[in-house]
Each structure stands twice: as C-alpha cells, then as structure tokens.
C-alpha cells in the first residue's frame, strides 16, 4: 500500500470518528429544554462555518475517491509533517475525551447555562477554560497536514476557527454573568485555549496603615 493511500484511509476515519464521538455524547446528554436558563442562538457566523464544513466534507470524499482531482490544491507537505498531523489529531481526541468525562452532565452540545450548573475547574479545566475547543482545533485543523491539501484543510480549519470564536465569546460572557468574581479569578489562573506558559502574577497583600 502506498503512503498516499494510507492518508486517504486515515482522513475519513478521523472525520467519521469525530462525528461519531460528538453524536454519542449529544445523544447521551439530552436534557429538558426547560432546564436551560440561557443559550446561544446560531447566527450568520455559524451558518458560514457550516457551509465551510460542507465544502470540506465534499472535498474529503473527492480526495478519497481520486486525489488527482484536487491536485491543483496540493500543498506538497513532507511525510514527517503529515504524520505529525496524525499525532496531533490523536492527542486532540485524548484531550476531547478527558474534557468530556470531566464535564459529565454539565456538558451540552449548544453553549448554554443550565439550572444548578457548577463551575468545573478540575481535569483539563485546571489548565485551560475551553479544552474541548482546543481539541476541535487539533483534530479538524490536522486535516490540512494529513491531506496535504489546501482546500480540504482550510475548509475544516476555517469552519472550526469561526465556530470556536463564536462559541468562546458567548460562553465567556455567559460564565461571567452567572459566576461573576469566581469566574474572573478562574480566568486569571487559566488560559483560554492553551495553558499559561508562566504562572499568573501574585497579588501583593496590602499592609494596613499603622496608627500614629
């Protein structure tokens, strides 16, 4: 089997595994709508992201059938970079599962605030505030390296970046609205999508003035 054929097998397995994982947890975590206090409504940005995802999916099928049809978008990446993409995707799946298990019943497929929802700060959430979205970017962004095709990779990566940007902005404002100072303190200790490279600066304790 030629190396290109191996990547043509890996790529659809990767996408199908991602869709199956999302579908499993979406079905598992169904909760009554009246448990929702506030949720995000899909806007134009999400619809455009969906369009990019559709183009990416169709392009992937074309690539699997006959990569020569997409030769005009070939990126010509070296083999080591393409295999690195596979490794990044696998790490993304590991992070995704870790975050999913940590959230448990607090997870929802749509950004929302549920009744009696707690602020989760354990597992990967002790390092980053949105590990699931980091996993999304790792898994779907790796399609660019694995396929070595600009059309496929940029469609999947573009879809993910747009959707993540929309979700993160809404979720951060939602968490600040409901958890207030607790979430602000949590934000100081964690990165949004990647861990802080340096520990957060300590706030110097103020010494009360002495009585004269």
N, CA, C and O of each residue as an XYZ file, in Angstrom:
848
protein
N       0.845     -1.200      0.000
C       0.000      0.000      0.000
C       0.880      1.249      0.000
O       1.804      1.364      0.805
N       0.591      2.172     -0.897
C       1.361      3.404     -0.980
C       1.002      4.338      0.174
O      -0.087      4.270      0.743
N       1.960      5.213      0.498
C       1.768      6.125      1.624
C       0.548      7.016      1.424
O      -0.202      7.253      2.371
N       0.340      7.510      0.216
C      -0.802      8.382     -0.053
C      -2.116      7.654      0.206
O      -3.078      8.263      0.675
N      -2.164      6.377     -0.090
C      -3.378      5.602      0.162
C      -3.650      5.491      1.665
O      -4.803      5.487      2.095
N      -2.585      5.401      2.452
C      -2.741      5.329      3.906
C      -3.399      6.605      4.428
O      -4.303      6.545      5.261
N      -2.947      7.751      3.940
C      -3.541      9.022      4.377
C      -4.975      9.156      3.875
O      -5.804      9.780      4.537
N      -5.274      8.583      2.727
C      -6.640      8.621      2.193
C      -7.575      7.753      3.025
O      -8.790      7.944      2.989
N      -7.025      6.803      3.771
C      -7.820      5.985      4.684
C      -7.937      6.669      6.044
O      -9.005      6.688      6.657
N      -6.820      7.229      6.501
C      -6.797      7.865      7.823
C      -7.743      9.055      7.883
O      -8.465      9.224      8.866
N      -7.744      9.879      6.845
C      -8.534     11.123      6.875
C     -10.026     10.878      7.094
O     -10.595     11.469      8.011
N     -10.690     10.029      6.292
C     -12.124      9.811      6.553
C     -12.394      9.127      7.888
O     -13.412      9.401      8.524
N     -11.487      8.230      8.328
C     -11.656      7.596      9.638
C     -11.637      8.659     10.725
O     -12.425      8.610     11.669
N     -10.736      9.614     10.584
C     -10.620     10.706     11.542
C     -11.911     11.513     11.632
O     -12.398     11.789     12.728
N     -12.462     11.887     10.489
C     -13.681     12.703     10.455
C     -14.882     11.915     10.964
O     -15.688     12.437     11.734
N     -15.002     10.665     10.538
C     -16.125      9.830     10.980
C     -16.054      9.594     12.487
O     -17.076      9.624     13.173
N     -14.835      9.358     13.003
C     -14.669      9.157     14.441
C     -15.065     10.408     15.208
O     -15.687     10.316     16.267
N     -14.712     11.574     14.685
C     -15.075     12.839     15.337
C     -16.589     13.012     15.356
O     -17.163     13.357     16.389
N     -17.240     12.774     14.212
C     -18.694     12.925     14.128
C     -19.386     11.923     15.049
O     -20.359     12.266     15.721
N     -18.884     10.682     15.083
C     -19.483      9.651     15.934
C     -19.336     10.004     17.412
O     -20.255      9.796     18.203
N     -18.176     10.539     17.774
C     -17.941     10.934     19.169
C     -18.901     12.035     19.580
O     -19.494     11.980     20.657
N     -19.053     13.040     18.717
C     -19.973     14.140     19.003
C     -21.411     13.630     19.091
O     -22.172     14.026     19.975
N     -21.766     12.749     18.162
C     -23.127     12.219     18.144
C     -23.455     11.413     19.383
O     -24.559     11.510     19.918
N     -22.496     10.615     19.843
C     -22.704      9.781     21.031
C     -22.981     10.637     22.255
O     -23.940     10.389     22.985
N     -22.142     11.649     22.483
C     -22.308     12.471     23.680
C     -23.497     13.426     23.557
O     -24.112     13.779     24.564
N     -23.823     13.841     22.344
C     -25.003     14.687     22.158
C     -26.266     13.918     22.518
O     -27.157     14.439     23.189
N     -26.330     12.672     22.063
C     -27.494     11.830     22.365
C     -27.547     11.480     23.847
O     -28.625     11.397     24.435
N     -26.374     11.275     24.449
C     -26.293     10.859     25.849
C     -26.668     11.988     26.802
O     -27.172     11.733     27.896
N     -26.429     13.223     26.400
C     -26.599     14.350     27.328
C     -27.869     15.158     27.093
O     -27.949     16.320     27.493
N     -28.856     14.554     26.448
C     -30.110     15.276     26.206
C     -30.773     15.616     27.536
O     -30.976     14.752     28.388
N     -31.110     16.909     27.693
C     -31.792     17.373     28.907
C     -32.998     18.211     28.506
O     -33.007     18.796     27.423
N     -34.023     18.278     29.366
C     -35.224     19.061     29.041
C     -34.874     20.519     28.748
O     -34.009     21.112     29.394
N     -35.563     21.075     27.765
C     -35.293     22.457     27.385
C     -35.579     23.433     28.518
O     -34.961     24.494     28.601
N     -36.513     23.075     29.386
C     -36.838     23.992     30.483
C     -35.770     24.025     31.563
O     -35.878     24.798     32.515
N     -34.714     23.176     31.424
C     -33.571     23.253     32.329
C     -32.600     24.352     31.917
O     -31.674     24.686     32.655
N     -32.824     24.910     30.724
C     -31.919     25.921     30.181
C     -32.290     27.316     30.671
O     -33.437     27.747     30.551
N     -31.305     28.009     31.222
C     -31.519     29.385     31.653
C     -31.258     30.360     30.508
O     -31.983     31.338     30.329
N     -30.207     30.073     29.738
C     -29.842     30.942     28.630
C     -28.949     30.163     27.670
O     -28.074     29.419     28.116
N     -29.150     30.317     26.365
C     -28.314     29.615     25.405
C     -28.039     30.484     24.187
O     -28.704     31.492     23.951
N     -27.045     30.063     23.426
C     -26.652     30.821     22.236
C     -27.546     30.459     21.061
O     -27.853     29.289     20.835
N     -27.957     31.467     20.325
C     -28.705     31.261     19.083
C     -27.725     31.355     17.915
O     -26.887     32.256     17.871
N     -27.835     30.433     16.985
C     -26.918     30.428     15.840
C     -27.134     31.658     14.973
O     -28.262     32.030     14.650
N     -26.011     32.281     14.604
C     -26.072     33.464     13.765
C     -25.450     33.225     12.407
O     -25.238     32.082     12.002
N     -25.159     34.305     11.705
C     -24.604     34.219     10.361
C     -23.237     33.542     10.368
O     -22.901     32.805      9.440
N     -22.450     33.792     11.413
C     -21.116     33.220     11.500
C     -21.178     31.694     11.555
O     -20.379     31.016     10.910
N     -22.113     31.163     12.312
C     -22.266     29.713     12.425
C     -22.739     29.101     11.113
O     -22.331     27.997     10.749
N     -23.593     29.817     10.415
C     -24.084     29.312      9.129
C     -22.958     29.271      8.096
O     -22.871     28.335      7.301
N     -22.099     30.286      8.112
C     -20.968     30.295      7.187
C     -19.984     29.188      7.547
O     -19.399     28.558      6.666
N     -19.803     28.954      8.855
C     -18.946     27.861      9.306
C     -19.494     26.527      8.828
O     -18.736     25.651      8.413
N     -20.819     26.372      8.887
C     -21.452     25.150      8.399
C     -21.233     24.949      6.911
O     -21.048     23.822      6.454
N     -21.254     26.037      6.155
C     -21.005     25.961      4.713
C     -19.581     25.497      4.433
O     -19.356     24.666      3.553
N     -18.622     26.034      5.181
C     -17.229     25.608      5.016
C     -17.074     24.128      5.357
O     -16.329     23.405      4.695
N     -17.782     23.684      6.393
C     -17.724     22.279      6.769
C     -18.279     21.377      5.680
O     -17.749     20.292      5.437
N     -19.337     21.818      5.026
C     -19.925     21.034      3.946
C     -18.949     20.925      2.768
O     -18.785     19.857      2.179
N     -18.305     22.055      2.437
C     -17.328     22.036      1.345
C     -16.150     21.131      1.710
O     -15.648     20.377      0.875
N     -15.718     21.219      2.973
C     -14.623     20.379      3.435
C     -14.970     18.902      3.359
O     -14.130     18.084      2.982
N     -16.211     18.551      3.717
C     -16.630     17.147      3.695
C     -16.683     16.626      2.260
O     -16.218     15.521      1.978
N     -17.248     17.417      1.364
C     -17.323     17.008     -0.049
C     -15.916     16.877     -0.632
O     -15.629     15.935     -1.370
N     -15.041     17.831     -0.295
C     -13.663     17.787     -0.787
C     -12.940     16.544     -0.275
O     -12.144     15.940     -0.994
N     -13.222     16.167      0.967
C     -12.600     14.976      1.530
C     -13.031     13.726      0.752
O     -12.209     12.855      0.469
N     -14.317     13.641      0.410
C     -14.813     12.498     -0.358
C     -14.135     12.437     -1.720
O     -13.741     11.366     -2.181
N     -14.003     13.593     -2.357
C     -13.327     13.652     -3.657
C     -11.883     13.191     -3.527
O     -11.376     12.457     -4.376
N     -11.228     13.625     -2.464
C      -9.834     13.249     -2.218
C      -9.696     11.742     -2.016
O      -8.742     11.131     -2.499
N     -10.648     11.146     -1.305
C     -10.606      9.703     -1.055
C     -10.826      8.928     -2.353
O     -10.166      7.919     -2.601
N     -11.748      9.401     -3.167
C     -12.042      8.710     -4.430
C     -10.886      8.827     -5.405
O     -10.417      7.831     -5.956
N     -10.429     10.057     -5.612
C      -9.327     10.281     -6.569
C      -8.631     11.597     -6.229
O      -9.115     12.661     -6.614
N      -7.490     11.546     -5.506
C      -6.796     12.778     -5.118
C      -6.315     13.608     -6.307
O      -6.050     14.800     -6.156
N      -6.199     12.998     -7.481
C      -5.750     13.736     -8.668
C      -6.730     14.849     -9.034
O      -6.334     15.852     -9.627
N      -8.006     14.676     -8.685
C      -8.999     15.701     -8.984
C      -8.776     16.975     -8.168
O      -9.249     18.050     -8.536
N      -8.056     16.840     -7.066
C      -7.759     18.014     -6.237
C      -6.269     18.347     -6.258
O      -5.757     19.009     -5.356
N      -5.589     17.884     -7.286
C      -4.140     18.105     -7.365
C      -3.795     19.590     -7.415
O      -2.706     19.987     -6.999
N      -4.700     20.402     -7.914
C      -4.453     21.847     -8.016
C      -4.320     22.511     -6.641
O      -3.768     23.605     -6.521
N      -4.841     21.826     -5.591
C      -4.762     22.380     -4.245
C      -3.742     21.631     -3.384
O      -3.724     21.790     -2.164
N      -2.904     20.824     -4.010
C      -1.909     20.043     -3.266
C      -0.898     20.967     -2.585
O      -0.317     21.842     -3.227
N      -0.692     20.764     -1.275
C       0.228     21.620     -0.523
C       1.660     21.098     -0.542
O       2.591     21.841     -0.232
N       1.845     19.841     -0.899
C       3.190     19.282     -1.003
C       3.930     19.184      0.320
O       5.147     19.365      0.362
N       3.206     18.897      1.412
C       3.848     18.778      2.715
C       4.724     17.523      2.789
O       4.381     16.507      2.186
N       5.844     17.572      3.514
C       6.689     16.384      3.685
C       5.976     15.334      4.545
O       5.050     15.650      5.292
N       6.425     14.084      4.423
C       5.782     12.985      5.141
C       5.805     13.182      6.659
O       4.833     12.875      7.349
N       6.933     13.699      7.169
C       7.027     13.851      8.618
C       5.975     14.805      9.156
O       5.469     14.618     10.263
N       5.641     15.841      8.367
C       4.631     16.801      8.803
C       3.236     16.182      8.758
O       2.392     16.473      9.604
N       3.004     15.331      7.766
C       1.703     14.684      7.645
C       1.485     13.687      8.785
O       0.385     13.584      9.327
N       2.546     12.954      9.143
C       2.435     12.032     10.274
C       2.318     12.796     11.593
O       1.665     12.335     12.530
N       2.949     13.957     11.658
C       2.790     14.810     12.833
C       1.327     15.219     12.984
O       0.802     15.291     14.095
N       0.679     15.486     11.852
C      -0.741     15.820     11.869
C      -1.578     14.698     12.462
O      -2.529     14.950     13.202
N      -1.223     13.457     12.134
C      -1.932     12.301     12.705
C      -1.745     12.281     14.222
O      -2.694     12.045     14.969
N      -0.510     12.533     14.670
C      -0.236     12.562     16.100
C      -1.007     13.649     16.816
O      -1.537     13.425     17.904
N      -1.075     14.837     16.209
C      -1.818     15.956     16.802
C      -3.306     15.609     16.917
O      -3.952     15.929     17.915
N      -3.835     14.954     15.888
C      -5.247     14.548     15.909
C      -5.522     13.560     17.037
O      -6.540     13.667     17.720
N      -4.624     12.601     17.237
C      -4.799     11.612     18.300
C      -4.739     12.276     19.676
O      -5.513     11.933     20.570
N      -3.820     13.224     19.838
C      -3.758     13.978     21.091
C      -5.040     14.783     21.301
O      -5.523     14.931     22.423
N      -5.576     15.298     20.201
C      -6.829     16.036     20.271
C      -7.971     15.157     20.761
O      -8.784     15.593     21.577
N      -8.037     13.931     20.273
C      -9.074     13.003     20.721
C      -8.913     12.669     22.207
O      -9.897     12.572     22.940
N      -7.666     12.496     22.637
C      -7.411     12.198     24.048
C      -7.872     13.356     24.936
O      -8.496     13.140     25.975
N      -7.560     14.588     24.516
C      -7.985     15.772     25.271
C      -9.494     15.906     25.262
O     -10.098     16.252     26.277
N     -10.105     15.632     24.118
C     -11.553     15.728     23.985
C     -12.257     14.771     24.945
O     -13.215     15.151     25.618
N     -11.777     13.529     25.004
C     -12.390     12.551     25.890
C     -12.172     12.913     27.359
O     -13.073     12.756     28.182
N     -10.990     13.390     27.678
C     -10.675     13.802     29.056
C     -11.615     14.921     29.503
O     -12.171     14.879     30.601
N     -11.782     15.919     28.638
C     -12.664     17.038     28.974
C     -14.114     16.581     29.065
O     -14.867     17.035     29.927
N     -14.497     15.678     28.165
C     -15.874     15.198     28.151
C     -16.214     14.451     29.443
O     -17.272     14.672     30.033
N     -15.322     13.577     29.874
C     -15.532     12.824     31.109
C     -15.537     13.755     32.319
O     -16.323     13.573     33.248
N     -14.654     14.753     32.301
C     -14.583     15.710     33.416
C     -15.882     16.503     33.560
O     -16.368     16.720     34.670
N     -16.436     16.930     32.427
C     -17.679     17.714     32.477
C     -18.881     16.878     32.893
O     -19.745     17.350     33.633
N     -18.937     15.641     32.420
C     -20.069     14.783     32.761
C     -21.391     15.384     32.315
O     -21.556     15.739     31.148
N     -22.328     15.499     33.240
C     -23.661     16.006     32.917
C     -23.678     17.521     32.698
O     -24.693     18.074     32.276
N     -22.569     18.188     32.980
C     -22.517     19.638     32.784
C     -22.297     20.006     31.319
O     -22.386     21.178     30.954
N     -22.006     18.999     30.469
C     -21.744     19.284     29.058
C     -23.041     19.429     28.272
O     -24.038     18.767     28.561
N     -23.010     20.299     27.282
C     -24.131     20.466     26.364
C     -23.586     20.717     24.967
O     -22.544     21.353     24.807
N     -24.287     20.220     23.962
C     -23.819     20.403     22.587
C     -23.941     21.850     22.139
O     -23.216     22.289     21.246
N     -24.848     22.590     22.749
C     -25.031     24.013     22.449
C     -24.599     24.833     23.656
O     -24.994     24.522     24.780
N     -23.787     25.884     23.446
C     -23.393     26.721     24.587
C     -24.617     27.255     25.322
O     -25.441     27.965     24.745
N     -24.723     26.906     26.593
C     -25.885     27.318     27.377
C     -25.556     27.275     28.865
O     -24.561     26.679     29.278
N     -26.406     27.914     29.661
C     -26.314     27.835     31.106
C     -27.522     27.042     31.603
O     -28.671     27.398     31.340
N     -27.235     25.958     32.330
C     -28.284     25.095     32.828
C     -28.575     25.394     34.298
O     -27.740     25.968     34.997
N     -29.735     25.012     34.752
C     -30.090     25.166     36.159
C     -29.136     24.340     37.030
O     -28.797     23.208     36.684
N     -28.714     24.901     38.139
C     -27.839     24.232     39.105
C     -26.506     23.793     38.478
O     -25.900     22.815     38.916
N     -26.063     24.519     37.461
C     -24.788     24.186     36.829
C     -23.629     24.691     37.678
O     -23.659     25.808     38.197
N     -22.605     23.846     37.811
C     -21.434     24.205     38.613
C     -20.297     24.628     37.704
O     -20.261     24.257     36.530
N     -19.373     25.400     38.242
C     -18.173     25.797     37.510
C     -17.141     24.676     37.656
O     -16.667     24.408     38.760
N     -16.798     24.030     36.559
C     -15.859     22.907     36.569
C     -14.433     23.442     36.434
O     -14.115     24.152     35.480
N     -13.584     23.097     37.393
C     -12.190     23.559     37.361
C     -11.206     22.401     37.569
O     -10.043     22.631     37.901
N     -11.658     21.182     37.380
C     -10.790     20.012     37.543
C     -10.416     19.453     36.172
O     -10.837     19.982     35.143
N      -9.617     18.374     36.164
C      -9.209     17.774     34.900
C      -8.467     18.779     34.039
O      -7.662     19.550     34.560
N      -8.715     18.794     32.729
C      -8.034     19.766     31.864
C      -8.455     21.199     32.130
O      -7.776     22.140     31.719
N      -9.583     21.364     32.824
C     -10.092     22.701     33.110
C      -9.278     23.429     34.171
O      -9.486     24.620     34.402
N      -8.365     22.736     34.811
C      -7.478     23.429     35.746
C      -6.349     24.152     35.017
O      -5.620     24.946     35.612
N      -6.213     23.864     33.711
C      -5.165     24.500     32.902
C      -5.737     25.443     31.841
O      -5.204     26.529     31.615
N      -6.816     25.024     31.200
C      -7.431     25.842     30.149
C      -8.951     25.851     30.315
O      -9.536     24.892     30.818
N      -9.575     26.939     29.887
C     -11.010     27.101     30.108
C     -11.864     26.414     29.060
O     -13.034     26.123     29.309
N     -11.293     26.149     27.878
C     -12.086     25.555     26.797
C     -11.327     24.403     26.130
O     -11.027     24.473     24.938
N     -11.012     23.343     26.887
C     -10.232     22.241     26.306
C     -10.937     21.517     25.166
O     -10.280     20.988     24.269
N     -12.259     21.488     25.189
C     -12.980     20.830     24.100
C     -12.739     21.564     22.791
O     -12.582     20.936     21.743
N     -12.709     22.883     22.845
C     -12.466     23.645     21.619
C     -11.006     23.528     21.171
O     -10.715     23.550     19.975
N     -10.102     23.406     22.125
C      -8.707     23.138     21.777
C      -8.612     21.806     21.051
O      -7.864     21.671     20.083
N      -9.376     20.818     21.522
C      -9.400     19.507     20.877
C      -9.995     19.604     19.474
O      -9.490     18.976     18.543
N     -11.056     20.380     19.315
C     -11.650     20.574     17.991
C     -10.613     21.113     17.002
O     -10.470     20.612     15.887
N      -9.898     22.146     17.445
C      -8.893     22.761     16.574
C      -7.774     21.785     16.243
O      -7.264     21.778     15.123
N      -7.389     20.960     17.216
C      -6.321     19.982     16.991
C      -6.760     18.910     15.997
O      -6.015     18.560     15.082
N      -7.966     18.395     16.183
C      -8.450     17.301     15.336
C      -8.756     17.780     13.921
O      -8.233     17.233     12.951
N      -9.596     18.793     13.804
C     -10.025     19.236     12.474
C      -8.956     20.071     11.781
O      -8.875     20.077     10.553
N      -8.133     20.775     12.558
C      -7.027     21.512     11.953
C      -5.973     20.591     11.366
O      -5.286     20.957     10.413
N      -5.842     19.391     11.934
C      -4.839     18.436     11.452
C      -5.160     17.914     10.052
O      -4.296     17.336      9.392
N      -6.400     18.116      9.595
C      -6.765     17.649      8.251
C      -5.932     18.336      7.169
O      -5.716     17.775      6.095
N      -5.467     19.551      7.457
C      -4.620     20.255      6.494
C      -3.305     19.510      6.302
O      -2.857     19.308      5.174
N      -2.687     19.103      7.413
C      -1.408     18.395      7.327
C      -1.580     16.993      6.767
O      -0.802     16.553      5.920
N      -2.604     16.296      7.244
C      -2.794     14.896      6.838
C      -3.104     14.788      5.348
O      -2.521     13.958      4.651
N      -4.009     15.616      4.862
C      -4.385     15.559      3.440
C      -3.358     16.216      2.542
O      -3.267     15.910      1.353
N      -2.570     17.143      3.132
C      -1.625     17.951      2.348
C      -2.357     18.649      1.209
O      -1.859     18.745      0.087
N      -3.565     19.138      1.533
C      -4.406     19.774      0.525
C      -5.006     21.048      1.117
O      -5.672     21.013      2.152
N      -4.760     22.168      0.447
C      -5.213     23.462      0.958
C      -6.732     23.556      1.047
O      -7.261     24.093      2.020
N      -7.435     23.042      0.048
C      -8.889     23.159      0.031
C      -9.509     22.410      1.206
O     -10.330     22.960      1.940
N      -9.113     21.157      1.378
C      -9.658     20.345      2.465
C      -9.304     20.952      3.821
O     -10.173     21.171      4.665
N      -8.030     21.213      4.010
C      -7.557     21.677      5.311
C      -8.110     23.026      5.714
O      -8.540     23.207      6.852
N      -8.103     23.981      4.785
C      -8.556     25.321      5.140
C     -10.066     25.380      5.363
O     -10.547     26.195      6.150
N     -10.812     24.517      4.673
C     -12.265     24.475      4.910
C     -12.569     23.955      6.310
O     -13.366     24.550      7.036
N     -11.936     22.844      6.690
C     -12.168     22.286      8.022
C     -11.627     23.225      9.110
O     -12.293     23.477     10.114
N     -10.420     23.733      8.894
C      -9.829     24.626      9.888
C     -10.618     25.927      9.988
O     -10.858     26.426     11.087
N     -11.024     26.479      8.839
C     -11.800     27.718      8.831
C     -13.131     27.556      9.538
O     -13.542     28.421     10.312
N     -13.810     26.436      9.268
C     -15.076     26.161      9.939
C     -14.884     26.121     11.454
O     -15.666     26.702     12.206
N     -13.833     25.426     11.888
C     -13.598     25.252     13.320
C     -13.232     26.570     13.992
O     -13.728     26.869     15.079
N     -12.374     27.356     13.361
C     -11.959     28.635     13.930
C     -13.153     29.580     14.083
O     -13.300     30.228     15.119
N     -14.002     29.662     13.060
C     -15.172     30.537     13.126
C     -16.130     30.100     14.226
O     -16.625     30.922     14.996
N     -16.384     28.797     14.291
C     -17.331     28.285     15.283
C     -16.782     28.432     16.698
O     -17.512     28.808     17.615
N     -15.512     28.141     16.870
C     -14.900     28.267     18.197
C     -14.895     29.722     18.650
O     -15.206     30.018     19.804
N     -14.543     30.630     17.742
C     -14.521     32.053     18.089
C     -15.899     32.528     18.539
O     -16.018     33.290     19.498
N     -16.940     32.073     17.840
C     -18.299     32.457     18.182
C     -18.716     31.872     19.529
O     -19.324     32.562     20.347
N     -18.392     30.608     19.758
C     -18.794     29.930     20.987
C     -18.046     30.478     22.208
O     -18.648     30.730     23.251
N     -16.730     30.661     22.066
C     -15.930     31.108     23.205
C     -16.387     32.482     23.686
O     -16.527     32.704     24.888
N     -16.615     33.394     22.765
C     -17.057     34.728     23.150
C     -18.359     34.691     23.928
O     -18.511     35.381     24.936
N     -19.294     33.883     23.455
C     -20.585     33.787     24.136
C     -20.437     33.123     25.499
O     -20.990     33.598     26.491
N     -19.689     32.021     25.543
C     -19.547     31.266     26.797
C     -18.834     32.080     27.879
O     -19.208     32.027     29.050
N     -17.809     32.830     27.479
C     -17.093     33.635     28.470
C     -18.027     34.680     29.089
O     -18.039     34.866     30.306
N     -18.800     35.352     28.249
C     -19.724     36.366     28.766
C     -20.809     35.722     29.632
O     -21.244     36.299     30.629
N     -21.240     34.517     29.240
C     -22.265     33.808     29.998
C     -21.742     33.396     31.371
O     -22.440     33.543     32.375
N     -20.530     32.885     31.413
C     -19.949     32.455     32.682
C     -19.697     33.650     33.605
O     -19.884     33.555     34.818
N     -19.276     34.758     33.029
C     -19.082     35.964     33.838
C     -20.412     36.475     34.392
O     -20.483     36.977     35.514
N     -21.454     36.337     33.589
C     -22.772     36.798     34.022
C     -23.290     35.989     35.208
O     -23.876     36.550     36.135
N     -23.075     34.669     35.184
C     -23.654     33.805     36.211
C     -22.707     33.500     37.374
O     -23.160     33.284     38.498
N     -21.401     33.482     37.113
C     -20.450     33.132     38.170
C     -19.649     34.324     38.673
O     -18.994     34.240     39.712
N     -19.698     35.430     37.945
C     -19.104     36.678     38.398
C     -17.651     36.589     38.824
O     -16.803     36.136     38.056
N     -17.359     37.020     40.047
C     -15.990     37.105     40.545
C     -15.307     35.745     40.595
O     -14.092     35.656     40.418
N     -16.066     34.698     40.831
C     -15.492     33.350     40.856
C     -14.872     33.007     39.503
O     -13.800     32.407     39.431
N     -15.562     33.397     38.440
C     -15.043     33.113     37.101
C     -13.886     34.046     36.749
O     -12.958     33.637     36.051
N     -13.929     35.275     37.214
C     -12.820     36.197     36.958
C     -11.528     35.678     37.586
O     -10.458     35.764     36.984
N     -11.635     35.146     38.787
C     -10.463     34.574     39.441
C      -9.975     33.339     38.695
O      -8.771     33.112     38.569
N     -10.910     32.555     38.209
C     -10.573     31.358     37.435
C      -9.857     31.744     36.135
O      -8.932     31.055     35.706
N     -10.282     32.838     35.518
C      -9.671     33.303     34.268
C      -8.213     33.707     34.475
O      -7.385     33.552     33.578
N      -7.907     34.226     35.669
C      -6.537     34.653     35.955
C      -5.583     33.463     36.037
O      -4.388     33.605     35.777
N      -6.104     32.301     36.394
C      -5.270     31.125     36.617
C      -5.163     30.223     35.396
O      -4.329     29.318     35.374
N      -5.982     30.448     34.392
C      -6.042     29.538     33.241
C      -5.921     30.292     31.919
O      -6.185     31.492     31.841
N      -5.513     29.553     30.875
C      -5.508     30.106     29.523
C      -6.831     29.812     28.848
O      -7.574     28.932     29.284
N      -7.122     30.528     27.809
C      -8.400     30.318     27.117
C      -8.399     28.996     26.355
O      -9.275     28.155     26.558
N      -7.411     28.817     25.475
C      -7.316     27.584     24.686
C      -6.013     26.832     24.925
O      -5.913     25.647     24.609
N      -5.011     27.518     25.483
C      -3.730     26.912     25.806
C      -3.346     27.309     27.232
O      -3.724     28.386     27.693
N      -2.606     26.458     27.930
C      -2.214     26.805     29.303
C      -1.305     28.025     29.327
O      -0.607     28.304     28.352
N      -1.315     28.741     30.424
C      -0.380     29.850     30.617
C       1.041     29.298     30.637
O       1.322     28.318     31.327
N       1.930     29.923     29.884
C       3.326     29.483     29.895
C       4.005     29.865     31.195
O       4.918     29.179     31.654
N       3.558     30.956     31.784
C       4.107     31.418     33.057
C       2.993     31.467     34.084
O       1.847     31.740     33.730
N       3.302     31.210     35.356
C       2.264     31.291     36.389
C       1.747     32.717     36.508
O       2.501     33.668     36.305
N       0.458     32.874     36.837
C      -0.100     34.225     36.970
C       0.594     34.998     38.076
O       0.955     34.419     39.101
N       0.785     36.291     37.887
C       1.458     37.089     38.923
C       0.658     37.105     40.214
O      -0.571     37.167     40.199
N       1.365     37.050     41.319
C       0.705     37.101     42.610
C       0.347     38.539     42.965
O       1.095     39.478     42.695
N      -0.792     38.670     43.565
C      -1.229     39.999     44.003
C      -0.646     40.258     45.382
O      -0.899     39.504     46.321
N       0.129     41.314     45.501
C       0.755     41.624     46.778
C      -0.299     42.005     47.813
O      -1.207     42.790     47.543
N      -0.157     41.445     48.971
C      -1.093     41.751     50.051
C      -0.851     43.176     50.569
O       0.289     43.586     50.791
N      -1.891     43.879     50.744
C      -1.768     45.250     51.239
C      -1.609     45.264     52.762
O      -2.357     44.596     53.477
N      -0.650     46.015     53.241
C      -0.431     46.141     54.696
C      -1.294     47.292     55.212
O      -1.194     48.415     54.718
N      -2.128     47.017     56.189
C      -2.997     48.114     56.702
C      -2.156     49.209     57.325
O      -1.148     48.919     57.968
N      -2.543     50.443     57.151
C      -1.778     51.566     57.703
C      -1.699     51.497     59.228
O      -2.665     51.151     59.907
N      -0.535     51.831     59.734
C      -0.362     51.820     61.182
C      -0.931     53.107     61.812
O      -0.865     54.195     61.240
N      -1.466     52.932     62.966
C      -1.990     54.116     63.679
C      -0.840     54.916     64.241
O       0.078     54.357     64.841
N      -0.881     56.187     64.057
C       0.199     57.059     64.556
C      -0.049     57.446     66.003
O       0.750     58.174     66.593
